[in-house]
């Protein structure tokens, strides 16, 4: 009986691990959170940080990636890509975020592993920040009911106050994001990610060319999806392209505020 229980426990843990490595089920528009793509100066240094935070490093073809529940982090610059021109602060995507069950316990563990952790604002103990050497700013928030060590939580956009209802409506219309609030932040949710929108009085620039060059959504029936975006007037940066050998497909679009977005259709999860 003891052996049977142990075997069942191992099987359940393997199934859970497999599930956590995959994307969340898509919404009615066929969209779910996919990835962040970093232009990393030092792949190994960044990989060390993300693994210490609870990610799993994997080599996928020419790409170095780190898996987290809800998001895949790509650490590579493309061939011929110039180094990043700056961090996330000052771009339309100011920072990204994770949830952990206990911020202070995670902070203590990460600091011991050499992760550059900063305290939360106004003395908050349920918040912390990590800024990578390349300038990717990551907010850490707490969910005491969370049963896994870390998971993807949000992408935080900074735009002019007058643009907040427009950006919320744009993501709702084009990606099926459900409008709502996250605390005091106007927001919209897709599976695996809360998209938060805050006001800034300072001008922001495109993500393209910065450390977080683009974000990625995984999409079902991508060819038809891109045609729908084009019909809605969305700017297509790279047309729909399918790999005949693997069956995978991609396209790039931009939102009107300068966020570069990769769209992927993946027959096989990363």
C-alpha positions as CSV (number, residue, x, y, z in Angstrom):
1,X,0.0,0.0,0.0
2,X,2.8,2.4,0.9
3,X,4.5,1.7,-2.5
4,X,1.1,2.3,-4.3
5,X,0.6,5.6,-2.5
6,X,4.2,6.7,-3.4
7,X,3.7,5.7,-7.0
8,X,0.4,7.6,-7.2
9,X,2.0,10.7,-5.6
10,X,4.8,10.6,-8.1
11,X,2.4,10.3,-11.0
12,X,0.3,13.2,-9.8
13,X,3.4,15.4,-9.3
14,X,4.6,14.6,-12.8
15,X,1.1,15.4,-14.3
16,X,1.1,18.7,-12.3
17,X,4.5,19.6,-13.5
18,X,3.5,19.0,-17.1
19,X,0.4,21.1,-16.7
20,X,2.4,24.0,-15.2
21,X,4.8,24.0,-18.1
22,X,1.9,24.5,-20.6
23,X,0.0,27.7,-21.4
24,X,-3.4,28.4,-19.7
25,X,-6.4,27.3,-21.8
26,X,-7.3,30.1,-24.3
27,X,-10.2,32.5,-23.9
28,X,-13.2,32.7,-26.3
29,X,-11.1,34.7,-28.8
30,X,-8.5,31.9,-28.8
31,X,-5.8,33.8,-26.9
32,X,-3.7,33.0,-23.9
33,X,-0.5,34.4,-22.4
34,X,2.6,33.1,-24.2
35,X,6.0,34.7,-23.5
36,X,8.3,37.7,-22.8
37,X,11.2,38.1,-25.2
38,X,14.3,39.7,-23.7
39,X,17.2,41.2,-25.6
40,X,19.8,39.8,-23.1
41,X,23.3,41.1,-22.9
42,X,24.3,38.2,-20.7
43,X,22.1,35.1,-21.2
44,X,23.7,33.1,-18.5
45,X,23.5,35.9,-15.9
46,X,19.8,36.4,-16.6
47,X,19.1,32.7,-16.7
48,X,20.7,32.3,-13.2
49,X,18.3,35.0,-11.9
50,X,15.2,33.4,-13.4
51,X,16.1,29.9,-12.3
52,X,16.8,31.2,-8.7
53,X,13.3,32.7,-8.8
54,X,11.8,29.3,-9.6
55,X,11.9,29.0,-13.3
56,X,13.1,26.0,-15.3
57,X,15.8,26.6,-17.9
58,X,15.4,24.8,-21.2
59,X,17.2,24.9,-24.6
60,X,14.7,25.1,-27.5
61,X,16.6,25.0,-30.7
62,X,18.7,28.2,-30.9
63,X,16.7,29.7,-28.0
64,X,17.5,29.8,-24.3
65,X,14.2,29.9,-22.4
66,X,13.1,29.7,-18.8
67,X,9.6,28.3,-18.1
68,X,7.3,29.6,-15.4
69,X,3.7,28.7,-14.9
70,X,1.8,31.1,-17.2
71,X,4.8,32.4,-19.2
72,X,7.9,31.5,-21.1
73,X,10.9,33.8,-20.9
74,X,13.1,34.0,-24.0
75,X,16.6,35.3,-23.3
76,X,18.0,35.6,-26.8
77,X,18.8,38.4,-29.2
78,X,18.0,37.5,-32.8
79,X,20.9,37.2,-35.3
80,X,22.1,40.7,-36.1
81,X,20.0,42.3,-33.4
82,X,21.7,45.3,-31.8
83,X,22.0,45.3,-28.0
84,X,19.0,46.6,-26.0
85,X,18.8,50.4,-25.9
86,X,17.4,50.5,-22.4
87,X,15.3,48.8,-19.7
88,X,11.5,48.6,-19.4
89,X,11.1,51.8,-17.4
90,X,10.3,54.6,-19.9
91,X,8.7,52.2,-22.4
92,X,4.9,51.6,-22.6
93,X,5.4,48.3,-20.7
94,X,6.9,49.7,-17.5
95,X,7.2,46.3,-15.8
96,X,5.9,42.7,-15.6
97,X,4.9,40.8,-12.5
98,X,4.8,37.4,-10.7
99,X,2.8,36.1,-7.8
100,X,4.3,34.1,-4.9
101,X,2.6,32.7,-1.7
102,X,4.9,34.7,0.7
103,X,6.9,37.6,-0.6
104,X,9.3,37.9,2.4
105,X,10.1,34.2,2.3
106,X,10.8,34.4,-1.5
107,X,12.9,37.6,-1.0
108,X,15.1,35.9,1.6
109,X,15.6,32.8,-0.6
110,X,16.4,34.9,-3.7
111,X,18.8,37.3,-2.0
112,X,20.8,34.3,-0.7
113,X,21.0,33.1,-4.3
114,X,22.2,36.5,-5.5
115,X,19.0,37.8,-7.1
116,X,18.9,41.7,-7.1
117,X,15.8,42.3,-5.0
118,X,14.4,45.7,-4.0
119,X,11.8,46.3,-1.2
120,X,8.2,47.1,-1.9
121,X,6.9,50.7,-1.9
122,X,5.9,52.5,1.3
123,X,7.3,49.7,3.4
124,X,4.9,47.1,2.0
125,X,5.9,43.6,3.0
126,X,3.6,41.9,0.4
127,X,5.5,43.5,-2.5
128,X,9.0,43.5,-3.8
129,X,10.8,44.3,-7.1
130,X,13.6,42.5,-9.1
131,X,15.5,44.5,-11.7
132,X,17.8,42.4,-14.0
133,X,21.2,43.8,-15.0
134,X,19.6,44.5,-18.4
135,X,16.9,46.7,-16.8
136,X,13.8,44.4,-16.9
137,X,11.7,45.5,-13.9
138,X,9.6,42.7,-12.3
139,X,7.1,43.3,-9.6
140,X,6.5,40.6,-7.0
141,X,3.2,40.4,-5.3
142,X,1.7,38.0,-2.7
143,X,-1.2,35.6,-2.9
144,X,-1.3,33.6,0.3
145,X,-3.7,31.1,-1.2
146,X,-1.4,30.2,-4.1
147,X,-0.3,26.6,-3.9
148,X,2.7,26.8,-6.3
149,X,6.0,28.7,-5.6
150,X,5.6,31.3,-8.4
151,X,3.4,32.1,-11.4
152,X,3.0,34.8,-14.0
153,X,0.6,37.5,-13.0
154,X,0.6,40.8,-14.9
155,X,2.0,43.1,-17.6
156,X,1.8,46.7,-16.5
157,X,1.4,49.5,-19.1
158,X,2.0,53.2,-18.5
159,X,0.1,55.5,-20.8
160,X,-1.4,59.0,-20.6
161,X,-4.5,59.2,-18.4
162,X,-6.8,59.9,-21.4
163,X,-5.5,56.8,-23.1
164,X,-6.4,54.3,-20.3
165,X,-10.0,53.6,-21.5
166,X,-8.8,53.3,-25.1
167,X,-6.0,50.8,-24.4
168,X,-8.4,48.7,-22.2
169,X,-11.0,48.7,-25.0
170,X,-8.3,47.9,-27.6
171,X,-7.2,44.7,-25.8
172,X,-10.8,43.7,-25.1
173,X,-11.8,44.1,-28.8
174,X,-8.8,42.5,-30.4
175,X,-7.7,39.8,-27.9
176,X,-10.9,39.1,-26.0
177,X,-9.4,40.5,-22.7
178,X,-12.1,40.9,-20.0
179,X,-12.2,44.5,-18.7
180,X,-12.1,45.0,-15.0
181,X,-9.9,46.4,-12.2
182,X,-6.9,45.2,-10.3
183,X,-7.0,47.2,-7.1
184,X,-6.9,50.8,-8.2
185,X,-5.6,50.0,-11.7
186,X,-7.9,49.8,-14.7
187,X,-7.2,46.3,-16.2
188,X,-8.2,43.6,-18.6
189,X,-7.6,39.8,-18.2
190,X,-6.5,37.1,-20.6
191,X,-5.7,33.6,-19.4
192,X,-2.4,33.7,-17.7
193,X,-2.0,37.5,-17.5
194,X,-3.7,40.5,-16.0
195,X,-3.1,43.6,-18.3
196,X,-2.9,46.6,-16.0
197,X,-3.0,50.2,-17.2
198,X,-1.7,53.2,-15.2
199,X,-1.4,56.9,-16.0
200,X,2.0,58.6,-16.6
201,X,2.7,62.2,-17.3
202,X,5.9,61.3,-19.0
203,X,6.2,60.3,-22.7
204,X,6.9,56.6,-23.3
205,X,8.5,54.8,-26.1
206,X,8.0,51.5,-27.9
207,X,9.1,48.3,-26.4
208,X,10.9,47.4,-29.6
209,X,14.7,47.4,-29.2
210,X,14.6,47.6,-25.4
211,X,15.3,44.7,-23.0
212,X,11.7,43.5,-23.2
213,X,11.5,43.8,-27.0
214,X,8.1,42.2,-27.2
215,X,5.5,40.2,-25.4
216,X,3.9,37.2,-26.9
217,X,0.4,35.7,-27.0
218,X,-0.4,32.1,-28.1
219,X,-3.4,32.1,-30.5
220,X,-5.6,29.4,-32.0
221,X,-6.3,29.6,-35.7
222,X,-3.7,32.3,-36.1
223,X,-4.2,32.9,-39.9
224,X,-7.9,33.8,-39.4
225,X,-7.1,35.7,-36.3
226,X,-4.5,37.9,-38.1
227,X,-7.0,38.6,-40.9
228,X,-9.5,39.8,-38.2
229,X,-6.9,42.1,-36.7
230,X,-6.1,43.6,-40.1
231,X,-9.8,44.2,-40.7
232,X,-9.9,46.0,-37.3
233,X,-7.0,48.3,-38.5
234,X,-4.3,46.7,-36.3
235,X,-0.8,47.4,-37.5
236,X,0.8,44.2,-38.7
237,X,4.6,44.3,-38.3
238,X,5.2,40.9,-39.8
239,X,2.6,39.0,-41.8
240,X,1.4,35.5,-40.9
241,X,4.1,32.9,-41.6
242,X,3.8,29.2,-41.2
243,X,6.6,26.7,-40.8
244,X,5.7,23.8,-43.2
245,X,7.9,21.4,-41.3
246,X,6.7,22.0,-37.7
247,X,3.2,23.4,-38.4
248,X,4.0,26.3,-36.1
249,X,3.0,29.8,-37.2
250,X,3.7,33.4,-36.1
251,X,3.0,37.0,-36.9
252,X,3.9,40.3,-35.2
253,X,1.6,43.3,-34.6
254,X,1.8,46.5,-32.6
255,X,-0.7,48.2,-30.4
256,X,-1.2,51.9,-30.9
257,X,0.9,52.8,-27.9
258,X,4.1,51.0,-29.0
259,X,3.9,47.5,-27.6
260,X,5.4,45.0,-30.0
261,X,3.4,41.7,-29.8
262,X,4.3,38.3,-31.2
263,X,1.5,36.0,-32.0
264,X,2.2,32.3,-32.1
265,X,0.3,29.1,-33.0
266,X,2.1,26.2,-31.5
267,X,1.1,22.6,-32.4
268,X,3.4,21.5,-29.6
269,X,3.8,23.4,-26.4
270,X,7.3,24.7,-25.5
